[in-house]
Amino acid sequence: MRQYTYGPFQSRRLGLSLGVNVLLNYKLCTFNCVYCEIGLTDQENFVSPEFRIKLPPSPHFRKELISILKYVPHLNSITFGYNGEPTLNENLLDFLEVASDVRERLNWTNKRPILTLFTNSSTLYFKDIREKVREFELVLAKLDVATNDDFKRTNRPHSKSTNIEIIIESLTKLRQEMPRGHKLAIQSLIYNSYREDFIPNNNTINLNKLAQALKMIRPDFIQIYSTARIPAEYFVYSIDDERKREIVKELKLKINDDDIKINYY
């Protein structure tokens, strides 16, 4: 019986990925995003970015990883993050250490899988969190918005969350602090709304501000994507590929930096 992992599955952005959950068996998050594809955040599990749990990996985690990974020598990524925000677990690096050790002991068809972390970026203004996050070889950090109005509408952060300017500043610091060879990707999920009274983040003001923020952060990659499964709110729907291409084109013009790879999925 699996306790920690899910997949492997084919990821739009990572290739063949094995997911690792370092939280409990329910969603624990600092956001309640309108588009979330694992559902709404229950009120009792909707927490401040200051909230922490202590949940070290049991010996079963190592056994579970080995039992799965030995059958997928072509794996591309061991990906941390599922039931909410993984940086809320103070023992995040204990999981990383086990995964890294298991990876070194196995044989791989081509390159060994990268150690990847998903984060919604809400906790990155804490220096100790950035020091943990930078240890992952690839960090996929969320930044869907660059105005506080869009932040409140789209990500619906906990009332004790910081503002979007501090999150952008924290992502900039993280990029500067990451070791050589480790990569930062900013993921921006852009969506539309069926409701006339609800402004989606697919709006000119937000996208212009987002371009400015991304230019300041200077990540290695920018990934534009949209919903691919049922979102948390009924009125949310995905942008099409044509719109994704338009956004990528606009970002390339405004950022004007050939070192930053911008793609859509």
N, C-alpha and C positions, 0 to 999 in steps of 0.2 A: 504493500500500500504506500502510495506517495504522500509525503508530508510537505516537501519543499519545492518540488519541481513540476513543471508543466511543459508539454511539447516533447520533442522538438517540433517546431512549426516553421513554415516558410514566412519570413518577415519581409515586408516591402522594402525596408531600409537596411536590414542586417543580414539577409540571406537565411540560411538554416540556423535557427536560434533555439537554445534551450532556456526556458524561463526559470528564474529562481525567485521564490517569495521569501523574504526575510521578516515578514510581519505575521500576524495571526491569520486565522482562516476567515476573517471578515475585513472589509475595506476600512482602512484607517487613513484619513487624509486631512490636509489643511485647506483643500479646495473642495468645491461642490460644483464642478464644471457642468455647464448646460449640455455639453456634447459627450460627456464621459461614457465610454463604451462598456464599462463594468457597472453602470447604474449610479443612482444618487447616493450621496454619503449620508448614512443615518446620523441623526442629530447627536446621539451619544458617542459616535465615533468621528465626529467632525471637530478637529482639535487645532489648537494654536500651534504655530511653528516652533514654539518653545517647548511643546510637549515631547516627552521621550519615554520609550519603553526599553526595558532590559530583557532581551530575548536571545541568548546565545544559541549557536547551533548545537544540536545534540549529536552524539556519535553517529546517529542514523543519517545525518546529512552527508557525511563522507561516503558511507555505504551506498546511499541512494544515487549520488553523483556517479560513482564508479559503475554501478549496475546499469546505468543508462548510457554513459559516455563511451563505454567500450564497444557499443553497437553503432555509434555514429562517428567514425573517424574522420568524416568529411564535414563535421560541424563548423559553422562560421563564428558563432558567438555564444558565450555563456552570459545571459542577460539578467541582471538583478532589477527587480521592480515589477510588482503586479498589484497586490491588494492595497494600493494607496501609495504613500510617500515613504520609500525605503530608508531615507536618512533619519526618520523618527526613531529607528532602532539603534541604540547606542552600541550594539554589537555588530554593526555592519561590516567592519573590517575583519572580524573573526570569520564571517562567512567568506569574505574575499580570500583570506589566507588559506582556508580549506580548499576552495575552488582552484586557486593558483597551484597548490601542492598536488592536487589530483591531476590537473592538466599536465604538469611536468612529468608525471609518472606514466602517462598513457602515450600511445603512438598515434600519429595523425597522418592522414592521407597526403595532405598538402601542408598548408600553414596551420599552426595550432589556433584554436578559436580565441578570439579576443575576449577580454573581460570587460563587460559593458554595464553601465549603470543608467537607468532611467531616473530622472528627478524632475519634479515640477518647479524647481528653483526657489521655492518659498523659504527654505531654511538656509540658503547660501550666504545670508548676511552674517551668519555666525562663523567666525574664523575656524573653530574646531570642526565644523561640518565641512568647510571647504578643504581642510587638511585631510579629511577622510575621502572626500569625493575625488580629489586629485590623484588618488592612488589607482583609480580605475583607468584602464588603457583607452577606453572610449566613454565619454560622458555625453548622454543625450539629454539635454536640458530644455525644458519647456519655456517658450516665450511666445504666447499667442497674441499679445497685446502690448501697446506701449503708451496708452493713456489710462488714467485711473477710472474713468467712466467705463471704458471697455473692460478693464480688469474686473470691476464689480459686476458687470453684466455677464461676462463670459466665464471667468474662473470662479466667481462668487466665493472669494476667500473668507476664511475665518475672521471674525471681528477683530482679533488681536494680530492679524497679519500686518506686515509692513506695506508701504505703498510701492507702486510699480517702479518708481525711480530708483529706490534702494535695491530692488531686485535686479534691475539693469546694471546698476553699479556693482552689485555682487557678482554677476556673471562676468563683468569686465575684469574684476579682481581674480576670479577663478581662472580665466583664460591666461592671465599673466603669471599665475602661480603654478600652473600645470608643468610637470616635468617634460623634458624633451622627449618626443616620441609619443606622448599621450595626446589625445585629440578631443576637441570640444565640438559637438554638433548642437546647433540650436534648432529645435523643432517648433514649427509654427503651424498649428492646426487652424485653418481658415474655414468658416462655415457660413451658410445663409440661414435666414429665418422666414418661416411662413407667416409669422405674426407681424402685422403692420405696425404694432406698437412696441416691437422689440427690435432694436438695432443690432445686427450681427457684427462680428469683428471684420467682416468683409466690407469695410467702409473706407473711404478715401483718407479721412483724418487718421484713423488708426494705422493704416498701411504706410502712410508717409512717416508717421512717428516711429513705426516699427523699423523702417529702413534706416532712420537716424540712429536708433538704438543698436541695430546690428552692425552698423558702420563703426560705432564706438566699441562694441564688444570684440569684434574681429575674430569670430570663431573660425575653425577650420572648415566647417560645413554649415550650410543652412538648408534645412529640409522643409519644404512646403508640402503639406498634405491636407486631407480632409477626412471626414468620418467615413468609415468603411463598414461599420456595424451599427446596430440600433443605438442611437444616442439616449442620454438620460432624459432629455426633454423632447416631447413629441413635435415641437415646432422647429427643431433644428434639422437641417439637411445639408448635404455636402455640396461643395462647389465642383464644377466639372473640370475636365482636363484643360479645356481652353482657357478657363479663368486661372487655373494654376500656372499655365504657361505665361499668361499676361503678368501675373504677379512676379514670377521669376524674372521676366524681362525688365519690369520696373525696378526690381531690387538690384539687378546687375547694373543698370544705368545709374542709380542713386548711390550705391555703395562704391562702385568703380574700383574694385580691388580684385585682380586676377588670382590672388592667393586664396580667396574665399570661394569654395565650390558651392554653387547654388543649384539645387535640384528639386524636382517635384515628384510626388509618389501618388 
